[in-house]
């Protein structure tokens, strides 16, 4: 008997999800969480901080503005780092630092300490919230 015209039954391996898409999805989720906590969390916690600490919204918003300013100033060195070395180490260190700074945020009792904390958070924001998935 001949097998002409028949295609042999060969198991075709299932196509795996491209690793780049996994990285893009992971980066998107981590970026959303990071900005949700560091950026939008400030406005959510502002009324409670005002009531508990007795500082005005203007005073506290000044610290937040300082953090955003420092994040922008640090963008150029962070960009150079990303181009030269890639994002893994910088974003990992930034995420760890951001976690520690959010914990420290809960312990701040002086306005000067609050400004110092938000200056550090601003520097951290530039490091843990910037990446290009192509360099992973």
N, C-alpha and C positions, 0 to 999 in steps of 0.2 A: 504494500500500500504506500502510496506516495503522499507527501505532505505539501505538495505544491498548492499554492493559493491559500494556505493556512498560515496564520501568524502564531508562532509558538507562544504559549502562555508564560510570560516572564513577569515576575513581581516587580512593579515599578515603585521605587521608594517614594514615600510621601514627601512632598516638597516642604522644606522647613521654612519658617518665617525668617526673612532676612534680618540679620543681627543689627543692621543700621536702624531698622524700624523699631526694634526693641529699645535701642538707645534713645531714639527720638521720643518715644512714649515715656520712658523713664525720666528723661530730661524735662519733658513737659509737666509731668506730675510733680517733680521736685521743685521746679520753678514756681508752680502754682502754690505749693505749700510754703515755700520760702517767702514769696511776696505776700502771701496771705497773712503770715505771722509777723514779718518784720515791717511791712509797709502798711497794710490795712489794719493790722492789729492795734496800731497806735491810736487811730481814730475811734476804734471800738472801746479801748480802755481809757480814753481821755476823760470822759465824765467821772469815772470811778477814781482815777488818779487825782482829779481836781478836788473831789470830795474828801478823799483820804489824806492827801498830802497838803492841801491848802494852797497850792500854787495856782496861779491864773492860767487860763488856756493859752494866753499869749506867751507866757514864760515857757510852758511846756512845748508849745509849737516851735518856739525858737530852737530848742534842742533838737527837735525833729528836722527842722530846716538845716541845721548845722550838719546833721547826719547825711541828709540828701546831698548837700553841697560837697562834703568830703567823699561821698560815693562817686560823684561826678569827677572830682579832681583825681581820684585814684583810678579812674577808668583807663587812662592812657598807660600807666604802668601795668595794670592788669591785662590789657590788650597785648602788650609786649610779651608778658609772661605766657599768655595763652598761645601766641604765635611761636614762641621759642620752645616751650616745654609741654604744651597741651593742658587741658583743663582738669585732669583727674586729681592731681595733688592739690591744686589751688581750690577747687570746688569742695573737695573733701575737708580740707583744713578750714575753709570758710564756713561750711555747714556745722562743723564741730564748734568753732568759735561762736557762731550765731546761737547755737543751743546754749552754750555757757553764758553768753551775754543776755539772753532772754531770762535765764534763771537769775542772773545778777540784777536784772531790771526789777524783779519782784522784791529785791532787798534794798533798793535805793531809798534813802531818807533825806538827802540834801539836794538842793537844786544844782549845786556845782557837780556833785556826783552824777546827777541825771544828765547834765551836759556832757560830761566825760564819757559816760556810758553810751550816749547817742552818737558821739563822735566815733567811738569804737564800732558801734553797730553800722554806722555809715561806711566805714572802711571795709567791714565784713560784707556788707551788701554788695559792694563792687566785686568782691572775690567769689561769692557763692551764687551770684545771680547772672553770670555772664558766661556764655559758652557757645561754641559752634559744634554741632554733633559730628561734623566731618573729621574733627581732630581726635576723636575717641579711638 
